Amino acid sequence: MLELLEGEGYRAKTYKVAEDAYRQLLDDRPSLIIVDIHMGTPESGWQLIELLRLNPVAHPTPIIVCSADAHALGEKAAHLRERDCVVLQKPFDLDDLLGKVATVSAPLPA
């Protein structure tokens, strides 16, 4: 996903640990955040989303939530809508990913 986004003109970073991601995202202030709900533990992605939405600096940043856990996505669909998260279920078509990214962010000039 990182290579795809960079190839489309986006600057992208990846984080494997939710706690590290939260601190770094507050410093970097990205224009879009893509979160896999299972970042190390089953709850860490959900916790990251909550922390981002509670923080006044990070709150307006668009979030795309992706996961192969269709049950969890369905179970928390209303919760994600309330937090203005866009959902992308794995496996997904790369064009679908780029379409969702384009709706909430624009590529930076090279």
C-alpha positions as CSV (number, residue, x, y, z in Angstrom):
1,M,0.0,0.0,0.0
2,L,2.9,2.3,0.8
3,E,4.5,1.9,-2.6
4,L,1.1,2.3,-4.4
5,L,0.4,5.6,-2.6
6,E,3.9,7.0,-3.1
7,G,3.6,6.0,-6.8
8,E,0.4,8.1,-7.0
9,G,2.2,11.2,-5.6
10,Y,1.3,10.9,-1.9
11,R,3.8,11.1,0.9
12,A,3.2,8.1,3.1
13,K,4.5,6.5,6.3
14,T,3.7,3.2,8.0
15,Y,3.5,2.4,11.7
16,K,3.1,-1.1,13.2
17,V,2.5,-0.1,16.8
18,A,-0.6,2.0,17.6
19,E,1.1,3.9,20.5
20,D,4.0,4.9,18.3
21,A,1.6,5.8,15.5
22,Y,-0.4,8.1,17.7
23,R,2.6,10.1,18.9
24,Q,4.1,10.3,15.4
25,L,0.7,11.3,13.8
26,L,0.3,14.2,16.2
27,D,3.8,15.4,15.3
28,D,3.4,14.8,11.5
29,R,-0.2,16.1,11.2
30,P,-1.0,14.1,8.0
31,S,-3.8,15.0,5.6
32,L,-5.1,11.4,5.8
33,I,-4.8,8.4,8.1
34,I,-5.3,4.8,7.0
35,V,-5.8,2.5,10.0
36,D,-5.9,-1.3,10.1
37,I,-8.0,-2.2,13.1
38,H,-5.7,-5.0,14.1
39,M,-2.4,-3.2,14.7
40,G,-0.5,-5.8,16.8
41,T,-3.5,-6.5,19.1
42,P,-7.2,-6.9,18.2
43,E,-8.1,-3.6,20.0
44,S,-5.1,-1.4,19.2
45,G,-6.5,0.0,15.9
46,W,-9.8,0.8,17.6
47,Q,-8.0,2.5,20.4
48,L,-5.9,4.6,18.0
49,I,-9.1,5.8,16.2
50,E,-10.6,6.8,19.6
51,L,-7.4,8.7,20.6
52,L,-7.3,10.5,17.3
53,R,-10.9,11.5,17.4
54,L,-10.6,12.8,21.0
55,N,-7.6,14.9,20.2
56,P,-8.5,18.4,18.9
57,V,-5.5,18.6,16.7
58,A,-6.0,15.2,15.1
59,H,-9.8,15.1,15.1
60,P,-10.4,16.8,11.7
61,T,-8.0,14.4,9.9
62,P,-9.9,12.0,7.6
63,I,-9.5,8.3,8.6
64,I,-9.9,5.3,6.3
65,V,-10.4,2.1,8.3
66,C,-9.3,-1.1,6.6
67,S,-9.6,-4.6,7.8
68,A,-10.3,-8.2,6.7
69,D,-12.4,-8.6,9.9
70,A,-15.8,-8.2,8.2
71,H,-17.6,-9.1,11.5
72,A,-15.9,-6.3,13.5
73,L,-16.4,-3.8,10.7
74,G,-20.1,-4.7,10.5
75,E,-20.5,-4.7,14.3
76,K,-18.9,-1.2,14.6
77,A,-20.3,0.3,11.4
78,A,-22.4,2.9,13.2
79,H,-19.6,3.7,15.6
80,L,-17.2,4.3,12.7
81,R,-19.8,6.5,10.9
82,E,-20.2,8.6,14.0
83,R,-16.5,9.2,14.0
84,D,-16.5,10.1,10.3
85,C,-14.4,7.1,9.3
86,V,-14.5,5.7,5.8
87,V,-14.4,1.9,5.7
88,L,-12.6,-0.3,3.2
89,Q,-12.9,-4.0,3.7
90,K,-10.0,-6.3,2.8
91,P,-9.3,-7.7,0.3
92,F,-10.0,-4.6,-1.7
93,D,-9.2,-3.5,-5.2
94,L,-6.4,-1.0,-5.4
95,D,-8.6,1.3,-7.5
96,D,-11.1,1.3,-4.7
97,L,-8.4,2.3,-2.2
98,L,-7.2,5.1,-4.5
99,G,-10.8,6.3,-5.0
100,K,-11.4,6.5,-1.3
101,V,-8.1,8.3,-0.8
102,A,-8.9,10.8,-3.5
103,T,-12.2,11.6,-1.9
104,V,-10.6,12.7,1.3
105,S,-7.1,13.9,0.2
106,A,-5.2,15.2,-2.7
107,P,-1.8,14.2,-4.0
108,L,1.0,16.6,-3.1
109,P,2.9,18.2,-6.0
110,A,6.2,16.3,-6.8
